């Protein structure tokens, strides 16, 4: 493997079953340093099982994993030193303060007392928990605990981040800050793998995507075919009453048009066809206020792979 993969995540032919349940059947992908990779799939697709194997918490039945050049089965200590693991729900030491929690986490990673104190202070500022630094973690909200969980994952300055639903419980402002932070962490050279059901959030931050369906990574051919299929575009107009007639005049069949919040959704085959339709509507004098995909690329592709696309 090349240096890029040695510094990131390389998974090949991975499988893991629980009795008769084949949670992960055949997963292969690379996540590279300096990039945010989205892990996308419906419930039951194997995302959490995959992350647990990457985090050295489950042993694969077959297949290979390399994280920062190390094998989680043969050398779990080296992998744990290289990764920052943020599960969907990470318990906290309820009586300890936020600062004490981060200090203790640093000490558990072998960081000396002074450096652990300094690192705790840096991370409290980084994840916006300064007002709660001396509060016991039991008083934190769900979103605040998520921020503390991210800080704990960053204590030892890992080169690889494994994040399971990091935006869960965060308010919109905190989600925006999280997106900015994860982009910054990737730009510093880290490999960032993020699993989330909040696809709009992933859309804003991800460079690459891995799609799981039934414990198998979707092939490049299937993904490209899904992306190429017609998707709904949402049109809003200052004079919405005129949109149906304008669309009919543009040759859009009635079955491709649906009522949507504050406008209409129109199935359009390609981006080029969407641009052409917009030109026709504007040229006909329709006061178009907005014209954009009703769903992002990740959601559109996932829905199509999952059989839910129109």
C-alpha positions in Angstrom: 0.0 0.0 0.0 1.1 3.5 -0.7 1.8 6.2 1.8 -1.6 7.8 1.5 -3.4 4.6 2.4 -0.8 3.8 5.2 -1.8 7.1 6.8 -5.5 6.5 6.4 -8.0 3.6 6.4 -7.9 0.6 4.1 -10.6 -2.0 4.3 -10.7 -5.1 2.0 -13.3 -7.9 1.9 -14.5 -7.3 5.4 -17.2 -9.5 7.0 -18.7 -10.1 10.4 -21.7 -12.2 11.5 -23.6 -12.7 14.7 -24.9 -16.2 14.4 -27.2 -16.3 11.5 -27.2 -12.5 11.1 -24.6 -11.3 8.5 -24.1 -7.7 9.7 -21.2 -7.0 7.4 -20.8 -9.3 4.4 -18.3 -7.7 2.0 -17.0 -4.2 2.6 -14.1 -2.7 0.7 -13.1 1.0 0.7 -10.3 3.5 1.3 -10.5 6.7 3.4 -7.6 9.0 2.8 -5.7 11.5 4.9 -6.8 15.1 4.4 -10.3 14.2 3.5 -13.7 13.7 5.2 -15.3 10.4 4.1 -19.0 9.9 4.7 -20.2 6.5 5.7 -23.8 6.3 4.4 -26.5 3.6 4.6 -29.9 2.8 6.0 -30.5 1.3 9.4 -29.2 -2.3 9.5 -26.7 -1.7 6.7 -23.7 -2.5 8.9 -22.3 0.9 9.6 -22.0 0.5 13.4 -20.6 -3.0 13.1 -18.0 -1.7 10.6 -17.0 1.1 12.9 -16.6 -1.2 15.9 -14.3 -3.4 13.9 -12.2 -0.3 12.8 -12.1 0.7 16.5 -10.6 -2.7 17.5 -13.8 -3.5 19.5 -14.9 -6.4 17.2 -12.8 -8.9 15.4 -13.7 -9.5 11.8 -14.6 -13.0 10.6 -12.6 -12.4 7.4 -11.1 -9.6 5.4 -8.4 -7.1 6.1 -8.1 -3.7 7.8 -5.2 -1.2 7.9 -5.5 2.0 9.9 -2.5 4.3 9.8 -0.6 1.3 8.5 -1.6 -1.0 11.4 -3.8 -4.1 11.7 -6.5 -3.8 14.4 -6.4 -7.5 15.0 -2.6 -8.0 15.1 -1.7 -4.7 16.8 -4.8 -3.1 18.5 -2.7 -0.9 20.7 -1.0 0.8 17.8 -4.4 1.3 16.2 -5.9 2.7 19.4 -3.1 5.2 19.6 -3.8 6.4 16.1 -7.6 6.7 16.2 -10.0 9.0 17.9 -13.2 7.0 18.4 -16.5 8.8 19.0 -19.4 6.3 19.3 -23.0 7.3 19.0 -23.4 7.3 22.8 -20.3 7.5 25.0 -21.0 7.3 28.7 -19.3 9.8 31.0 -18.0 9.7 34.5 -21.0 11.5 36.0 -19.3 13.0 39.2 -16.3 14.3 37.3 -16.2 17.8 35.8 -15.7 18.4 32.1 -12.1 19.5 32.8 -11.3 16.5 35.0 -12.8 14.1 32.4 -10.5 15.4 29.7 -7.5 15.4 32.1 -8.2 11.8 33.0 -8.7 10.8 29.4 -5.3 12.3 28.6 -3.7 10.4 31.5 -5.2 7.2 30.2 -3.5 7.8 26.9 -0.1 8.2 28.7 0.0 12.0 28.5 1.9 13.5 31.5 -0.1 15.6 34.0 1.0 19.1 32.8 0.4 18.2 29.1 -3.0 16.7 30.0 -4.0 19.9 31.8 -3.0 22.0 28.8 -4.7 19.7 26.4 -7.9 19.8 28.4 -7.9 23.6 28.4 -7.4 23.6 24.6 -10.2 21.2 23.9 -12.7 22.8 26.2 -12.2 26.0 24.1 -12.3 24.0 20.8 -15.7 22.4 21.5 -17.2 25.4 23.2 -17.6 24.0 26.7 -15.9 26.8 28.6 -19.0 27.7 30.6 -19.3 24.1 31.7 -15.6 23.3 32.4 -16.1 23.0 36.1 -19.5 21.4 36.0 -20.0 17.7 36.6 -20.8 15.9 33.3 -24.1 14.6 34.6 -25.6 18.1 34.2 -24.7 18.3 30.5 -27.4 18.1 27.8 -27.2 15.5 25.1 -25.6 18.0 22.7 -23.1 19.1 25.3 -22.2 15.5 26.0 -21.6 15.0 22.2 -19.2 17.9 22.2 -17.4 16.4 25.2 -17.3 13.0 23.5 -15.6 14.7 20.5 -13.1 16.4 22.7 -12.3 13.0 24.4 -11.7 11.5 20.9 -9.2 14.3 20.2 -7.2 14.2 23.5 -4.2 12.3 22.1 -4.1 14.2 18.7 -5.0 11.1 16.6 -4.3 10.9 12.9 -7.6 9.1 12.2 -11.1 10.0 13.5 -14.0 7.5 13.6 -17.2 9.4 14.3 -20.6 7.8 14.7 -23.5 10.3 14.6 -21.4 13.2 15.9 -24.2 15.7 15.2 -26.8 13.9 17.3 -28.3 16.2 19.8 -26.6 19.4 18.5 -28.6 22.5 17.8 -28.2 24.1 14.3 -25.5 26.5 15.4 -23.5 23.7 17.0 -23.9 21.6 13.9 -22.5 24.4 11.8 -19.5 24.7 14.1 -19.0 20.9 14.0 -18.9 21.0 10.2 -16.2 23.7 10.2 -14.2 21.9 12.9 -14.2 18.6 11.0 -13.2 20.3 7.8 -10.3 21.9 9.7 -9.2 18.7 11.2 -9.1 17.0 7.8 -7.2 20.0 6.3 -4.6 19.4 9.0 -4.0 16.0 7.4 -6.2 13.7 9.5 -8.4 11.0 8.0 -12.0 11.6 9.1 -14.7 8.9 8.7 -18.2 10.1 9.6 -21.3 8.0 9.9 -24.6 10.0 10.2 -28.2 9.9 9.3 -28.2 13.7 8.9 -27.2 13.6 5.3 -27.6 17.3 4.8 -24.8 17.7 7.3 -22.6 15.2 5.6 -23.2 16.8 2.3 -21.7 20.1 3.6 -18.5 18.5 4.8 -17.7 15.3 3.0 -15.2 14.9 0.2 -15.9 11.2 -0.5 -18.7 8.7 0.4 -18.9 5.0 1.1 -22.4 3.6 0.6 -23.4 0.4 2.5 -26.4 -1.7 1.6 -27.1 -5.0 3.4 -23.5 -5.1 4.7 -21.9 -4.7 1.3 -20.3 -1.6 -0.2 -22.1 -0.4 -3.3 -20.0 -0.7 -6.4 -18.8 2.4 -8.3 -21.0 1.3 -11.2 -24.1 1.2 -9.0 -23.3 4.5 -7.4 -22.8 6.2 -10.8 -26.0 4.7 -12.1 -27.9 6.0 -9.0 -26.5 9.4 -9.4 -27.4 9.6 -13.0 -31.1 8.8 -12.5 -33.7 11.6 -12.5 -34.0 13.6 -9.3 -36.5 16.1 -8.0 -35.7 19.8 -8.4 -37.6 22.2 -6.2 -38.9 25.4 -7.8 -40.2 28.4 -6.0 -41.8 31.3 -7.7 -43.1 34.8 -6.7 -46.2 33.8 -8.7 -46.6 30.1 -7.9 -50.0 29.9 -9.6 -48.4 30.2 -13.0 -45.8 27.4 -12.5 -47.9 24.5 -13.6 -48.8 26.1 -16.9 -45.2 27.3 -17.5 -43.9 23.8 -16.8 -46.4 22.3 -19.2 -45.4 24.8 -21.9 -41.8 23.7 -21.3 -42.8 20.1 -22.1 -42.7 18.7 -18.6 -45.2 15.9 -18.2 -47.8 16.2 -15.4 -46.6 13.0 -13.7 -43.1 14.5 -13.2 -44.6 17.4 -11.1 -45.5 17.2 -7.5 -46.6 19.8 -4.9 -43.8 20.6 -2.4 -43.5 23.0 0.6 -43.5 26.5 -0.8 -43.3 25.3 -4.4 -43.3 22.4 -6.8 -40.9 19.4 -7.2 -40.1 18.5 -10.8 -38.3 15.3 -11.8 -35.4 16.2 -14.1 -33.1 13.7 -15.7 -29.8 15.6 -15.6 -28.1 18.7 -14.4 -28.0 19.9 -18.0 -31.7 19.4 -18.4 -32.3 21.3 -15.2 -30.3 24.3 -16.5 -32.2 24.2 -19.7 -35.6 24.1 -17.9 -34.5 27.1 -15.8 -33.6 29.1 -18.9 -37.0 28.3 -20.4 -38.9 29.4 -17.3 -37.0 32.6 -16.9 -37.2 33.3 -20.6 -41.0 32.9 -20.4 -41.1 35.6 -17.7 -41.7 33.2 -14.8 -40.4 35.0 -11.6 -38.4 32.1 -10.3 -37.3 32.7 -6.7 -35.2 29.5 -6.2 -34.4 26.4 -8.3 -32.3 23.7 -6.7 -32.2 19.9 -6.1 -34.9 18.9 -3.5 -32.4 16.5 -2.0 -28.6 16.5 -1.9 -26.3 14.1 -3.8 -25.9 11.8 -0.8 -29.6 11.4 -0.1 -30.5 11.1 -3.8 -27.9 8.3 -4.3 -28.8 6.5 -1.1 -32.6 6.6 -1.8 -31.9 5.1 -5.3 -29.7 2.4 -3.9 -32.2 1.6 -1.3 -35.0 1.4 -3.8 -36.7 4.5 -2.5 -36.1 6.9 -5.3 -38.9 7.9 -7.6 
